[in-house]
Amino acid sequence: MQAYVVGGAVRDALLGRPVVDRDWVVVGATPEQMVARGFRPVGKDFPVFLHPVSHEEYALARTERKTAPGYHGFVFHTSPEVSLEDDLVRRDLTINAIARAEDGTLTDPFGGQADLQARLFRHVSDAFAEDPVRILRLARFAARFADFTVAPATMALMKSMVAAGEVDALVPERVWQEIARGLMEATPSRMLLVLRECGALARIMPELDALWGVPQPPLHHPEIDTGAHMLLVIDHAAQRQFDLPVRFAALMHDLGKAITPAGNWPAHHGHEALGVKLIGELCRRLKVPNDCRDLALLTAREHGNVSNALVLRANTLVTLFERGDGLRKPERFARMLQAAECDFRGRGAHPAEVAAFAARPYPQGPYLAAALAVARNVDAGAVAARYAAQPARIGDAVHAARVSAVKRARADLLLQAGLPAPQP
């Protein structure tokens, strides 16, 4: 019985990256022997055990056979006769098919170390094609390791998998899980580019894929292409280390531009409302969590108003706060401002221009946050008490009180944002 560290822990150690979790594979053992040594069985589909002290996962070496479409369609086989190489050959990428023995010796039968040096994602064997989740995983790795490229043969294999309908067999929860993890990596745009190149993006998120080739006004969008803009926006969100709901909202904010009438291009008037419909459909299909869905809907609907915030009248500002539920949920409204800021900064046709756009002043965010605080400080209870005998008027009265408060404070708020006070 021999145990080896496998997968990401070996890969990351060789790359000089921090190792968070270690997975082990055990060769030459039976489940009964593992239990006798104090390991606790936890695997459902195949034998996996927790170490009695470290609680790390130890899986028995196994082989697998494809029996049905999708990533559930496998039969697994374990026995003491299954070798380490038998186990490694079923893994997705060569860089994940390296094993380290307890004495530090590396077993690398498929050239994973050479591919690490070459910064190359390459599949281990044609068994890659049997599991469509591997397309999503490779794309997610591309978001993490932005200097890696996909081997041409591997990209060709992924394209053939998409054409064969393997991606269509993925369950929504697993698609969302991988997309969400990729969005939280350092360069999410790389995930989306890999998915688009192999054709998977058009199958799992066609609303997003449709943004490529859609033009925008060059005065405001030197990158012109809406797909290119979206990539810059999501990468800016990652650079700012915003949380998942903000990143997803940033990704979704311009979906409506793909379905505005062609005669309306490149202005895309009304794309905000059109985007709300598309986001709702995408979120239902992929079973996106409510916090991500709700922020994406809010951002799509209001990001144009946020951009124009500095010229909006007090009544329009308060209506924006009410419509966006910012008075009850200021934290979500603040996240919407973060996503809108990513839209504002994620622009440019070349690196120097992208850097310049990313560094532009963005007074809209702090200005709206301060104006919302003023509106929330209005004592709605006191206003309601004055209209106790006329309850039908309470809503309008509270709204008017908030408008008055914001109007009185507006000049100071603009000055705080570094802008001239409005003309009387």
N, C-alpha and C positions, 0 to 999 in steps of 0.2 A: 504494500500500500504506500503510494507516494502522492504528495500534495504539491500543487503548483499554483502560484499567483498568475492570473490570466487577464487578458483584456485591457481595459482602460488604465488600470493601475500600473501595468508594465509600460504601456505606451506613454503615459504622462511622466513617469519616472525617467524614461529615456529622452523625453523632450525637455526635461528640467522643470516641469510644471508640478505644482503641489498635488500630492496624492491624497484624496479624501477617503475613498472607500476601496477595499481590496476584495476581489472575488477569487475564490479558489476552485480548482478542479482536482478531483481525487481519482487516481488511476489504481486499479487492482483491488477494489474493495466492494463489498456488498452492503446493502442497507442495514442488514443485521449487525455487521461489523462496526458500522458507524455508530449505531445506537449503543452497542456494547462499550464503545469508547467514550460515551457520554454526550455525543452529538444529539441535538434535538431535531427531528424531522419537521420541515415546514413546507416542502414543495407539494404542489397540487398535480402538475402535469408530469413531473419527473422528479427523482430523488434529490432534494436540496436539504441541507442540514445547517443548523447554527452551532458554531464552536462553543463548547461549554464554558469557556472563559472569555474569549474576545468577542463572541457573538457574531463573528464574520460568517458569511455564507460559503459553504463548501458544497459543490455539486458533483455528483458522480459523473465521470466521463461518459459521454453518450453519443449515439448516432441518431439520425432522424430521417424519416421518409415522408415525402409529400403525398397526401391522400385526398385533398380537397382544395378548392380555391381559398385565397385569403391567408392570413397569418395564423389562423387557428387550425388549418388543415394539415396537421403533422402527427405522425406516430413516432414516439421516442423509444429508444432501446438502450438499456444500460446493462452492463455486466462487467465482471473483473477482466474480461478479455478485451474490452474496448481500450485502444491505446490512446496516448496523448495526442498523436497526430490525427487519429480518427476523430477526436473531439475538436481539434483546432480547425480541421478542414471544413467544418460546418459553419464557421464563424463568417461574419460579413466581409470585413476588410483585412488585408494583410497586416495593417498596423495594429489591429485588434487580435491577431492570431499569434501572438508571441507569449510564451510561458516562461516563468522564472521559478526555478526550483528553490527549495529552502536554503541551499548553499549558494544561491546567486547565479547559478548556471542558467543561461538562456537557451530555450528551444525555439527556433525560428524557421520552420520548414518551408515557408512561403515567401520569404524575402521581405518581411515587414520592416526590418531595420533599414534596409536599402531604400524602401519607400518613405520611411520617416526622413531620411537624409534628402531624398528627392522631393519631399513635400508633395506626395502623391497619394490620392485615394484610389486603391485598386482592389477589386473583389478577389476573394480567395479562390473561388471555384464557381462553376455554373449553378451551384446550389443557391447562390445569391438570388437568382431569379425566382426562387420558390417562395420568397417571403417579401411582400410588397412594403412592409414596414421598413425594410432596409433602405428603400429609396428615401423615406423621410429621415431616417437616422443619418444617412450619408449627407443629406442636405443640412441637417442640424450640425453635423461635424464641420461642414464648410463654414457655417456661421461662427463656430468657435475657433477654427484654425483657418483664418482668412488667407494665409499665404499658401495653402494647399490647393492643388488642382485635381480634377477628376480625370483618371486615365481614360483615353479615348474608348478603349474596349469596354470599360465599365459604363461610360455614358451610353454607348450603343446598346448595352444590355438593358439598362434602365429604360431606354426608349422602347425597346421591344417588349418589356414588361408592361409599360403603359398601353402600348398598342394591343396587347393581348387581354387587356381589361383587368389585370391583377390589382391595379390601384382602386378600381371600382368596388373591389371586395372588402376594402378597409372599413372598419366600423368607425362611426363619427368620433366616439370618445378617444380612440387611439390617434386619429388624425389630429384632433385638437391638442392632445397631450404633447405630441411631437412638435407641432407648430408653436405652441406656447413655450416649450423649452427652447426652441430655436430663437424665438423673439427675445428671450432673456440672455442670449449670447452676445458677444462683443460686437459682431458685425452681422446683424440679421439679414441684411440685403443679400449676402452670399447664399443663404438658404433659399431665398426666393428666386435668385438667378439660377441656381442648380435645378430647382423644381420646374422652373419655366423652360429651361433648356431641354430637359428630358420629356416635357409634355405633361408632367404630373400636376403642375399648378392649374392648368386649364381644366383638369378633372376634379380637383378637390376644392379649388377656390376660383371658379371661372370669372366671377365678378372682379376679382383682383387682376387676373391675367388679362382681362379686356382693356386695362388702362394703357398697355403699351401701344404706341402708335396714335394715341389721342393727343393732339396739340393743345398748348396753352399759350396765353399772350406772352411773347418774348420779353416785353418790357418788365413784367413781374416775374417771369419764369425763364431765365436764360437757357435752362436745360430743355425747355419746350415740351418734351415728351412727358406725359403725366406719369407713366411708369417709372421713368428716371427720377422724377420728383418724389414719388412715393419711396423709392429706395433711399434717397437722401434724407427724407423725413424720418424713416424708421431708424436709420443709423444715427441720426442726431439724438433721437430718443434714447438709444442705447448709450451713446457717449455721455449723456446727462444722467445715466443710471436711473431713469424713471422706472416705475413699477410696471407690472404686466398690463393692467387695465389701460394705463397711459400709452404704452407701446402699441397695444391693439387698437386703441382709438386713433392713434397717429397713422397706423397702417390703413384704416378704413375710411379716413375722413373725406377722401375725394372719389369714392366709388361712383357717385352719380355722374361724374364727367364722362364716363363711358357710354351713357345712354341719353345724354342731352342731344337734341336734334342736331344733325350735322350742320345745318344752317346757322346754328347758335355757336359753333366753334369759331375761334378758340375761347370765346368769352365764357361759355358754359353758365349762362344765367339760369338760376333755378336748380343747379346741380345738388344743392344741399338737401332739398326735399326728396329728390330722386334717390340720393344716396341712402337716406333713412330707410326706404323700402328695400333696397338691396341688402343693407346690413341686417335688417330683420330676417330676410330669407336665409342669408348665409349663417347667421347665428342659430337659427332653428335647425338648419341642416347639420351643422357640426356640433350642436349642443354646447355652445359657448356659455360659460358661466355668466350669471346675471350681472355681476359687477363689471365685467368686460363689455358685455352687450350694451348695458345702459349707458356707460361712459362713451362708447363708440357712437351710439345714436345721438347723444347730446352733442358730441363734438361735431359730427357731420352736419347736424342741423344749425349749429350756432357759430361755427368757426369763421364764417364770413362776417357776422356781427361783431365778433371779437376783434377782427382785423380793423373794423371801422369804429371801434369803441370810442376813440378820442373825439369824434365829431358827432356822436349820438347825443340827443337831448336827454335830460334827466328822466323824463317819462319813459323813453325807450329803454334806458338802462334798467330802470326798475322792472319794466315788463320783461326784459331779458332775464333778470334775476328770478322773477316769479315763474316764468316759463321753464327755466332750467332748474327749478327747485333749489336754487342756491340759498334761499333764506332758511330752508330746513336742512339742507345738506351742503354746507359750505365746503366741506372737504372734497366732495365729488366735483363741485364747481371749480375748485382750485386745480384738481387734476385735469379738468377740461381745458383750463388755461395753459397747463403744461403741454397738452397735446396740440393746442392751437399754436403755441410758441414753436413747436417742432415744425409745423407747417410753414410758419413765417421764416424760419431759419434754414430749412432744408431745401436749398436752391443753389443753382450755379451750374455752368456748363463745363468747368474745368477746376482742378483742385484749388487754385488760388482764389477763384471766384467763390467756390463753396466755402472756403475758410472765411472769406470776407462776409458772406451772407450769415454765416454762423455767429459772427461777432457783432452783428448789427445791434443797435439799441432796440429793446422791446418794451416800450413804456406801457403798452396795452395791458399786459399782465398785472403789474403792480397797481395800475390805475383802477382796473376793474375790481381787483381784490379789495382795495381801499374803499371804493364806492359801495361794494357789497357790505362791507363792515358798517358803513354809515347807515345803510338801509336796515340792516339787522339790529342796529342800536335803537331804532324807533320802538317805543313802548306800545306795541299793538294792543295789549290789554287795556291800557289807559284810553286809547282811542276808542276801543270797543265799548268801554264803560260809558263814554259820552253819548253813544248812540244806542244805549240799551233799549230805549223805547222804539227805535227804528232799526231793527236787526237787519233788514234788507239792505241798509246803507253801510253796514260795517265794513264790508270788503272794499268798497270804493273809497271809504274814508281812510282806511289803513294804507291803501295804495297811494292816495293823495299825500298822506303824511310822509311816506317814504320818498315820494317824488320831491316834496318840498325840502326834506333833509338833504337829499343828494344834490339838489339844485343849489342850496346854500353852500354846500361844501365843495362844489365842483371846481371853482377857481383854485382853491387851495390844493385840491387833489391833482389838478393838472400841473401846478407849480411844483409839487412834490415829485411828480414824474418827469420834471425837467422841461416842461412845455409851457408856452405862453398861456395866460388866462384867456378864457373865451371873451369875445366881444359882447358888450351888453345888448 
